């Protein structure tokens, strides 16, 4: 039976902590950056049509597309964390069962979601605010190709990256995601603009579908070539629904899934509130949401990169290495958050003008960026501490932090703030709740013991 290589064991157990973090997290962050670039490129190419209806359509589709992220978080994060923990105590049979479970349950659950959308996407889009005929038509096409046809490869791409990263192969995990992102950027102009196929919004969706399919193919080829050396397996014979493995993996992944699900629900309310102010406001919101992905995904990439290192050493009871990992990761993520905060506050107008020339959209979006992005360093802290709780299998605490931030308090607060400060008050809600969430996470980590045992301090 394949086992963890000496080189990978050295990475998890003995290399200097900062070096291990960089080896595991750097490819993940780079992969996230490339993914962000293709997300931004998608929006940029569509926005170059200067058709606010198309930009608004992609904005309204976001909650439906985010449900794919919910599924990838539910099955990928938890299984990846448990695989790293199993490697820490050399339980290789469990690794095969967990990887097979993650692979097949992803196909089943995502396939079911895609099937539902095939028949009900138009009524759902109307509920989400796509009431103008042009917007509904664009949005329906976008959902068809990104989520109905492309749902399984989109989710499976992310899940496979989590599994591969959990074995210490962070570079290969990132290559798969980067490959899809680069291909998407290359295909976008060919499918969107008249000199190619001229499919506009639909073309961007087709490009995304093809790109994610190619990325999944990379992971499948990687596992095939390394089948005698890797500890992972997607063979159906290893598939299990055992509560101790499958159930626990879902429980650990639940906070990430819950955070995204709550963010999706929150985005629905946000879109509906902003839609009252016209198409330009919705288009501005869509662009700002994509710009906001940059610091959020970098922070998330760092957290995902260090999660296997934390899980492995927590299972191996190496508390000193766990605490050093937390210290270094916290310093890195706070520094990055502060840099993005300053950059966005100074260059908000330039960023909006880069995407679209419509004057009203630029003006609204500039104010949105400066208000929405005030709490960037706080968001980076939240992602890291959620990963820490997951590595310690404290899913309840991770879940509490997730729910405190999105989908609960923010919804009534958005309604109140919209009445108090029309349109722009909504954008102050997230910074306010990020501040509250950081207080909650620090209290849980430092001052509230779990089962009578105080969590290790940094």
SVG drawing of the C-alpha trace seen along z (x, -y; Angstrom):
<svg xmlns="http://www.w3.org/2000/svg" viewBox="-41 -60 55 62">
<polyline fill="none" stroke="black" stroke-width="0.4" points="0.0,0.0 1.2,-3.5 2.4,-5.6 3.3,-9.2 6.8,-9.8 9.8,-10.7 9.9,-14.1 6.3,-14.8 6.7,-13.6 9.7,-16.0 7.5,-18.8 4.8,-18.2 7.0,-17.3 10.5,-18.7 11.0,-21.6 11.2,-25.1 7.5,-26.1 7.7,-29.3 9.2,-27.3 6.5,-24.6 3.8,-27.3 5.3,-28.8 5.6,-25.5 2.0,-24.6 0.4,-28.0 2.3,-29.8 1.0,-27.5 -2.5,-27.7 -2.4,-31.5 -1.0,-31.7 -3.7,-29.3 -6.4,-31.5 -4.9,-34.6 -5.1,-33.0 -8.7,-31.9 -9.4,-35.5 -7.9,-36.9 -10.1,-34.7 -13.1,-35.8 -12.1,-39.4 -11.4,-38.8 -14.8,-37.2 -16.5,-40.3 -14.1,-42.7 -14.8,-41.1 -18.5,-41.2 -18.3,-44.8 -16.4,-45.8 -19.8,-45.4 -20.8,-48.4 -24.1,-46.7 -25.2,-47.1 -27.9,-44.4 -25.3,-41.7 -23.2,-42.8 -26.4,-42.9 -27.4,-39.4 -24.0,-37.9 -24.4,-39.7 -27.9,-38.2 -26.6,-34.7 -23.9,-34.8 -26.1,-33.2 -26.9,-30.2 -23.2,-29.8 -22.1,-30.2 -24.0,-27.1 -21.3,-25.2 -18.8,-26.6 -21.1,-25.4 -20.8,-21.9 -17.1,-22.0 -16.6,-23.3 -18.8,-20.7 -17.1,-17.7 -13.6,-19.1 -12.5,-21.0 -13.7,-18.4 -12.3,-15.4 -9.0,-17.2 -8.6,-18.0 -9.4,-14.5 -7.0,-13.0 -4.2,-15.2 -5.1,-14.1 -5.2,-10.4 -1.7,-10.8 -0.5,-12.2 -1.2,-8.9 -0.5,-6.8 -4.1,-5.5 -3.8,-5.0 -6.9,-2.9 -8.9,-5.9 -7.3,-8.2 -8.5,-6.0 -12.0,-5.8 -12.2,-9.5 -10.9,-10.5 -13.3,-8.0 -16.2,-9.3 -15.4,-13.0 -15.1,-12.2 -18.4,-10.2 -20.6,-12.2 -19.5,-15.3 -20.7,-13.9 -24.0,-12.8 -24.9,-15.9 -23.8,-18.4 -25.5,-16.3 -28.8,-16.5 -28.4,-20.3 -27.7,-20.8 -30.8,-18.7 -33.0,-20.8 -31.7,-24.0 -32.2,-22.6 -36.0,-22.7 -36.4,-25.6 -33.7,-28.1 -35.9,-30.8 -38.5,-31.0 -35.6,-31.1 -33.9,-33.9 -37.1,-35.9 -37.2,-35.5 -33.6,-36.7 -34.5,-39.9 -34.1,-39.2 -37.4,-40.7 -36.4,-42.5 -36.6,-40.3 -33.1,-41.0 -31.5,-40.4 -33.5,-37.1 -32.4,-35.9 -28.7,-36.6 -28.8,-35.1 -30.6,-31.9 -28.0,-31.2 -25.2,-31.9 -26.7,-29.4 -27.3,-26.8 -23.6,-26.5 -21.8,-27.3 -24.1,-25.4 -26.3,-22.9 -23.8,-21.7 -20.6,-22.7 -21.7,-22.1 -20.0,-18.8 -16.6,-19.7 -16.6,-23.1 -17.2,-21.5 -15.0,-18.4 -12.1,-20.6 -12.1,-22.3 -12.7,-19.1 -9.8,-17.3 -7.5,-20.2 -8.4,-19.9 -7.6,-16.2 -4.3,-16.5 -3.2,-19.4 -4.0,-17.4 -1.2,-15.0 1.3,-17.8 1.2,-18.2 0.1,-21.8 1.8,-22.6 -0.1,-19.9 -3.4,-21.1 -2.7,-24.6 -1.7,-23.6 -5.1,-22.0 -6.9,-25.2 -4.5,-27.5 -4.8,-25.5 -8.6,-26.0 -8.2,-29.7 -5.7,-30.4 -7.7,-28.5 -10.8,-30.5 -9.0,-33.8 -7.8,-32.6 -11.2,-31.4 -13.2,-34.4 -12.5,-36.9 -13.0,-34.2 -16.5,-33.3 -17.6,-36.8 -16.7,-39.2 -18.0,-39.5 -14.6,-38.7 -14.9,-35.2 -18.3,-33.6 -19.8,-36.8 -21.8,-35.0 -21.3,-37.7 -22.6,-36.6 -23.4,-33.1 -19.9,-32.8 -18.3,-33.6 -20.3,-30.8 -19.3,-28.3 -15.6,-29.3 -16.0,-28.6 -17.6,-25.2 -14.8,-24.1 -12.0,-25.4 -13.3,-23.6 -13.7,-20.4 -10.0,-20.6 -8.9,-21.3 -10.7,-18.2 -9.1,-16.1 -5.7,-17.2 -6.5,-15.8 -7.8,-12.5 -4.7,-12.1 -2.5,-13.0 -4.2,-10.3 -3.9,-7.7 -0.2,-8.4 0.5,-8.3 -1.9,-5.5 0.9,-3.3 2.5,-6.1 -0.3,-8.3 -2.2,-7.5 -5.4,-8.8 -8.0,-6.7 -11.2,-7.5 -12.0,-3.8 -15.7,-3.1 -14.7,0.0 -13.4,-2.4 -16.5,-4.5 -18.1,-4.6 -20.8,-6.4 -19.5,-5.4 -20.4,-8.1 -16.9,-8.1 -15.4,-9.0 -18.0,-10.4 -20.2,-11.9 -17.2,-13.5 -15.8,-14.8 -19.1,-16.6 -19.2,-17.9 -15.8,-19.5 -16.6,-20.9 -20.0,-22.2 -18.7,-25.6 -17.2,-26.5 -20.3,-25.3 -22.5,-27.2 -20.4,-30.4 -20.9,-30.3 -24.5,-29.3 -25.3,-32.1 -23.3,-34.4 -25.4,-33.3 -28.6,-34.0 -27.2,-37.3 -26.3,-38.1 -29.9,-37.4 -31.2,-40.0 -28.4,-42.4 -29.2,-42.1 -32.9,-42.6 -32.3,-45.7 -29.8,-47.2 -32.1,-46.3 -34.5,-49.0 -31.9,-51.6 -31.7,-50.5 -29.5,-48.5 -26.4,-50.6 -26.4,-50.0 -26.7,-46.2 -23.9,-46.3 -21.7,-48.3 -22.4,-45.8 -21.4,-42.9 -18.1,-44.5 -17.3,-45.4 -18.1,-41.8 -15.5,-40.5 -12.9,-43.1 -13.6,-42.1 -12.7,-38.5 -9.0,-39.3 -8.2,-39.8 -10.8,-37.3 -9.5,-34.5 -5.9,-35.2 -6.8,-35.0 -8.8,-31.9 -5.9,-30.4 -3.5,-31.0 -6.0,-29.3 -6.5,-26.4 -2.7,-26.0 -1.9,-25.8 -4.9,-23.6 -3.2,-20.3 -0.1,-21.4 -2.3,-22.2 -4.4,-19.1 -1.4,-16.8 0.4,-18.2 -2.7,-18.4 -3.3,-14.7 0.4,-14.0 0.0,-16.0 2.8,-18.4 1.4,-21.5 4.5,-23.5 4.5,-23.2 0.8,-24.0 1.3,-27.2 4.2,-28.3 2.1,-27.7 -0.7,-29.9 1.7,-32.7 3.4,-32.9 0.1,-32.6 -1.6,-35.3 1.3,-37.7 1.2,-37.0 -2.6,-37.3 -2.8,-40.5 -0.1,-42.2 -1.8,-41.2 -5.1,-42.5 -3.7,-45.9 -2.0,-46.3 -5.2,-45.6 -7.2,-48.0 -4.9,-50.9 -4.7,-50.1 -8.5,-49.8 -9.2,-53.0 -6.8,-55.0 -7.5,-53.5 -11.3,-52.7 -12.2,-55.0 -9.4,-53.7 -10.5,-50.1 -14.1,-50.8 -13.1,-52.8 -10.9,-49.8 -14.0,-47.6 -16.7,-49.9 -17.0,-53.4 -20.6,-54.0 -20.4,-57.1 -23.2,-56.3 -21.9,-52.7 -18.4,-54.0 -19.6,-56.6 -21.7,-54.1 -19.1,-51.4 -16.3,-53.7 -18.3,-54.5 -19.2,-50.8 -15.6,-49.7 -14.4,-52.2 -17.3,-51.3 -17.3,-47.5 -13.6,-46.9 -12.9,-48.7 -12.7,-45.5 -10.2,-43.5 -7.7,-42.7 -10.5,-41.4 -11.8,-39.1 -8.3,-37.6 -8.3,-36.8 -11.6,-35.0 -10.6,-32.7 -7.5,-31.7 -9.2,-31.0 -11.9,-29.0 -9.1,-26.8 -7.6,-26.4 -10.9,-25.3 -11.4,-22.8 -7.9,-21.4 -8.8,-20.7 -12.2,-19.3 -14.0,-22.1 -16.7,-22.3 -19.3,-23.9 -17.0,-26.8 -16.1,-27.3 -19.8,-27.1 -20.7,-29.8 -18.1,-32.2 -19.5,-31.5 -23.1,-32.2 -22.2,-35.3 -20.8,-36.8 -23.3,-36.0 -26.9,-35.1 -28.2,-35.9 -27.6,-39.3 -26.6,-40.9 -30.0,-40.6 -32.1,-42.6 -29.2,-45.0 -29.0,-45.6 -32.7,-46.5 -32.3,-48.9 -29.1,-50.5 -30.7,-50.9 -33.5,-52.9 -31.1,-54.9 -28.7,-55.6 -30.3,-54.7 -28.2,-52.4 -24.8,-53.1 -25.8,-52.1 -26.0,-48.5 -22.3,-48.4 -21.4,-49.3 -23.1,-46.2 -20.3,-43.7 -17.5,-45.7 -19.6,-46.0 -20.3,-42.3 -16.7,-41.4 -15.6,-43.4 -18.2,-41.5 -17.1,-38.2 -13.4,-38.8 -14.4,-39.5 -16.4,-36.2 -13.6,-34.2 -11.0,-35.6 -13.2,-34.9 -13.8,-31.3 -10.1,-30.7 -8.6,-32.3 -11.2,-32.5 -13.9,-29.9 -12.7,-26.4 -14.0,-23.4 -15.0,-20.4 -13.1,-21.6 -9.9,-22.1 -8.6,-25.5 -7.5,-25.7 -3.8,-26.2 -2.8,-29.9 -0.6,-31.4"/>
</svg>
